C-alpha cells in the first residue's frame, strides 16, 4: 500500500497554475536533456510542446502580477513542489555524475 501524501498547502488559483506550469516545463526539459538517454523524436516532441507550456507558465505569472500578487511565497510553493514530486522531477534536468 502506498503511503499517504501530505496535503497540498493552500494556494491561490494563480499559484496552483504557476506550480503546474513550472512542473510541466520541468518535465519537458527533462525529456530534452541531452545528457540523458532517449531518442531524438521524443526530444523533438517535448521541445514542440515546450512552447505552449512556457506560454502557460508566463500567463500564470502575468495573472499573479496583475492581481497584485507581487511576491512568491517560497516556503509554501516549496511544500507544494515537494508534495507533487518536484525534487525527483527537477533532478532530470541536471547532468548525471560522471565516471571520471
JOMOBEL-V352461 format. One record per pair of residues at least 12 apart in sequence whose C-alpha atoms are under 7 Angstrom apart, sorted by the first residue. I is the first residue (numbers start at 1). J is the second residue. Records with the same first field share a line. If there is no record, write none. Layout:
BEGIN
I = J + J
END
This chain:
BEGIN
5 = 83
6 = 83
8 = 80 + 83
9 = 76 + 79 + 80
14 = 60 + 63 + 64
17 = 60
18 = 57 + 60 + 61
21 = 53 + 56 + 57
22 = 57
24 = 53
25 = 50 + 53 + 54
26 = 89 + 90
27 = 89
28 = 46 + 50
29 = 93
30 = 92 + 93
31 = 43 + 46
32 = 46 + 47
33 = 93
35 = 95
END
